[in-house]
Amino acid sequence: MKTPPAIIEKDATTEKTKFGVRIANTNSSAANILGMKEPKGVIIISVVQDSVALSAGLKQGDAILRFGDR
């Protein structure tokens, strides 16, 4: 399920751009929509054009719960 952009909190302390995606920590509203018991992971706020992330199919609103062994 795609997370509506309206529930993504914009907070300069939690937003980061890594690997061609701009991310923010998952908030309680996003967690609720995604069916999580508690907020975890990050939500993609935007994907950089012509990036590896775009080529991999990542989209705004996707949740990333695990990256490698983290």
Biotite code that builds the C-alpha atoms (Angstrom):
import biotite.structure as struc

atoms = struc.array([
    struc.Atom([0.000, 0.000, 0.000], chain_id="A", res_id=1, res_name="MET", atom_name="CA", element="C"),
    struc.Atom([1.384, 3.416, -0.934], chain_id="A", res_id=2, res_name="LYS", atom_name="CA", element="C"),
    struc.Atom([1.679, 5.871, 1.945], chain_id="A", res_id=3, res_name="THR", atom_name="CA", element="C"),
    struc.Atom([-0.097, 9.167, 1.196], chain_id="A", res_id=4, res_name="PRO", atom_name="CA", element="C"),
    struc.Atom([2.452, 12.023, 1.127], chain_id="A", res_id=5, res_name="PRO", atom_name="CA", element="C"),
    struc.Atom([0.270, 14.067, 3.503], chain_id="A", res_id=6, res_name="ALA", atom_name="CA", element="C"),
    struc.Atom([1.172, 11.834, 6.450], chain_id="A", res_id=7, res_name="ILE", atom_name="CA", element="C"),
    struc.Atom([4.912, 12.076, 5.924], chain_id="A", res_id=8, res_name="ILE", atom_name="CA", element="C"),
    struc.Atom([6.275, 14.469, 8.537], chain_id="A", res_id=9, res_name="GLU", atom_name="CA", element="C"),
    struc.Atom([8.863, 16.868, 7.152], chain_id="A", res_id=10, res_name="LYS", atom_name="CA", element="C"),
    struc.Atom([11.496, 17.272, 9.844], chain_id="A", res_id=11, res_name="ASP", atom_name="CA", element="C"),
    struc.Atom([14.978, 18.475, 8.903], chain_id="A", res_id=12, res_name="ALA", atom_name="CA", element="C"),
    struc.Atom([16.495, 16.458, 11.742], chain_id="A", res_id=13, res_name="THR", atom_name="CA", element="C"),
    struc.Atom([15.102, 13.157, 10.438], chain_id="A", res_id=14, res_name="THR", atom_name="CA", element="C"),
    struc.Atom([15.181, 13.671, 6.660], chain_id="A", res_id=15, res_name="GLU", atom_name="CA", element="C"),
    struc.Atom([18.214, 12.364, 4.806], chain_id="A", res_id=16, res_name="LYS", atom_name="CA", element="C"),
    struc.Atom([19.172, 11.702, 1.202], chain_id="A", res_id=17, res_name="THR", atom_name="CA", element="C"),
    struc.Atom([20.926, 8.368, 0.680], chain_id="A", res_id=18, res_name="LYS", atom_name="CA", element="C"),
    struc.Atom([21.377, 6.139, -2.374], chain_id="A", res_id=19, res_name="PHE", atom_name="CA", element="C"),
    struc.Atom([19.124, 8.313, -4.525], chain_id="A", res_id=20, res_name="GLY", atom_name="CA", element="C"),
    struc.Atom([16.188, 8.466, -2.112], chain_id="A", res_id=21, res_name="VAL", atom_name="CA", element="C"),
    struc.Atom([15.135, 11.083, 0.393], chain_id="A", res_id=22, res_name="ARG", atom_name="CA", element="C"),
    struc.Atom([13.875, 9.400, 3.554], chain_id="A", res_id=23, res_name="ILE", atom_name="CA", element="C"),
    struc.Atom([12.291, 10.223, 6.908], chain_id="A", res_id=24, res_name="ALA", atom_name="CA", element="C"),
    struc.Atom([11.630, 8.088, 9.962], chain_id="A", res_id=25, res_name="ASN", atom_name="CA", element="C"),
    struc.Atom([8.255, 6.348, 9.890], chain_id="A", res_id=26, res_name="THR", atom_name="CA", element="C"),
    struc.Atom([5.736, 8.260, 11.986], chain_id="A", res_id=27, res_name="ASN", atom_name="CA", element="C"),
    struc.Atom([2.721, 6.834, 13.827], chain_id="A", res_id=28, res_name="SER", atom_name="CA", element="C"),
    struc.Atom([0.267, 7.857, 11.064], chain_id="A", res_id=29, res_name="SER", atom_name="CA", element="C"),
    struc.Atom([2.280, 6.063, 8.379], chain_id="A", res_id=30, res_name="ALA", atom_name="CA", element="C"),
    struc.Atom([2.698, 3.033, 10.634], chain_id="A", res_id=31, res_name="ALA", atom_name="CA", element="C"),
    struc.Atom([-1.064, 2.860, 11.145], chain_id="A", res_id=32, res_name="ASN", atom_name="CA", element="C"),
    struc.Atom([-1.802, 3.008, 7.393], chain_id="A", res_id=33, res_name="ILE", atom_name="CA", element="C"),
    struc.Atom([0.837, 0.356, 6.694], chain_id="A", res_id=34, res_name="LEU", atom_name="CA", element="C"),
    struc.Atom([-0.617, -1.929, 9.383], chain_id="A", res_id=35, res_name="GLY", atom_name="CA", element="C"),
    struc.Atom([2.423, -1.749, 11.668], chain_id="A", res_id=36, res_name="MET", atom_name="CA", element="C"),
    struc.Atom([1.949, -2.190, 15.412], chain_id="A", res_id=37, res_name="LYS", atom_name="CA", element="C"),
    struc.Atom([4.541, 0.529, 15.985], chain_id="A", res_id=38, res_name="GLU", atom_name="CA", element="C"),
    struc.Atom([6.556, 2.873, 13.755], chain_id="A", res_id=39, res_name="PRO", atom_name="CA", element="C"),
    struc.Atom([9.703, 1.271, 12.325], chain_id="A", res_id=40, res_name="LYS", atom_name="CA", element="C"),
    struc.Atom([11.949, 1.793, 9.359], chain_id="A", res_id=41, res_name="GLY", atom_name="CA", element="C"),
    struc.Atom([11.819, 4.794, 7.056], chain_id="A", res_id=42, res_name="VAL", atom_name="CA", element="C"),
    struc.Atom([9.456, 6.172, 4.425], chain_id="A", res_id=43, res_name="ILE", atom_name="CA", element="C"),
    struc.Atom([10.725, 7.325, 1.037], chain_id="A", res_id=44, res_name="ILE", atom_name="CA", element="C"),
    struc.Atom([9.856, 10.997, 0.582], chain_id="A", res_id=45, res_name="ILE", atom_name="CA", element="C"),
    struc.Atom([11.273, 11.283, -2.930], chain_id="A", res_id=46, res_name="SER", atom_name="CA", element="C"),
    struc.Atom([13.445, 9.423, -5.419], chain_id="A", res_id=47, res_name="VAL", atom_name="CA", element="C"),
    struc.Atom([16.236, 11.163, -7.337], chain_id="A", res_id=48, res_name="VAL", atom_name="CA", element="C"),
    struc.Atom([15.870, 10.980, -11.135], chain_id="A", res_id=49, res_name="GLN", atom_name="CA", element="C"),
    struc.Atom([18.376, 8.707, -12.899], chain_id="A", res_id=50, res_name="ASP", atom_name="CA", element="C"),
    struc.Atom([19.448, 7.105, -9.603], chain_id="A", res_id=51, res_name="SER", atom_name="CA", element="C"),
    struc.Atom([20.062, 3.485, -8.670], chain_id="A", res_id=52, res_name="VAL", atom_name="CA", element="C"),
    struc.Atom([16.995, 3.687, -6.412], chain_id="A", res_id=53, res_name="ALA", atom_name="CA", element="C"),
    struc.Atom([14.774, 4.712, -9.338], chain_id="A", res_id=54, res_name="LEU", atom_name="CA", element="C"),
    struc.Atom([16.209, 1.904, -11.469], chain_id="A", res_id=55, res_name="SER", atom_name="CA", element="C"),
    struc.Atom([15.450, -0.538, -8.640], chain_id="A", res_id=56, res_name="ALA", atom_name="CA", element="C"),
    struc.Atom([11.789, 0.524, -8.660], chain_id="A", res_id=57, res_name="GLY", atom_name="CA", element="C"),
    struc.Atom([11.668, 2.429, -5.381], chain_id="A", res_id=58, res_name="LEU", atom_name="CA", element="C"),
    struc.Atom([8.859, 5.002, -5.223], chain_id="A", res_id=59, res_name="LYS", atom_name="CA", element="C"),
    struc.Atom([7.661, 7.833, -3.008], chain_id="A", res_id=60, res_name="GLN", atom_name="CA", element="C"),
    struc.Atom([5.677, 6.423, -0.099], chain_id="A", res_id=61, res_name="GLY", atom_name="CA", element="C"),
    struc.Atom([7.466, 3.053, -0.030], chain_id="A", res_id=62, res_name="ASP", atom_name="CA", element="C"),
    struc.Atom([8.542, 1.861, 3.419], chain_id="A", res_id=63, res_name="ALA", atom_name="CA", element="C"),
    struc.Atom([12.024, 0.465, 3.942], chain_id="A", res_id=64, res_name="ILE", atom_name="CA", element="C"),
    struc.Atom([12.063, -1.880, 6.927], chain_id="A", res_id=65, res_name="LEU", atom_name="CA", element="C"),
    struc.Atom([15.434, -3.554, 6.418], chain_id="A", res_id=66, res_name="ARG", atom_name="CA", element="C"),
    struc.Atom([18.640, -2.731, 4.594], chain_id="A", res_id=67, res_name="PHE", atom_name="CA", element="C"),
    struc.Atom([21.165, -5.543, 4.573], chain_id="A", res_id=68, res_name="GLY", atom_name="CA", element="C"),
    struc.Atom([21.402, -6.905, 8.113], chain_id="A", res_id=69, res_name="ASP", atom_name="CA", element="C"),
    struc.Atom([19.931, -3.763, 9.693], chain_id="A", res_id=70, res_name="ARG", atom_name="CA", element="C"),
])
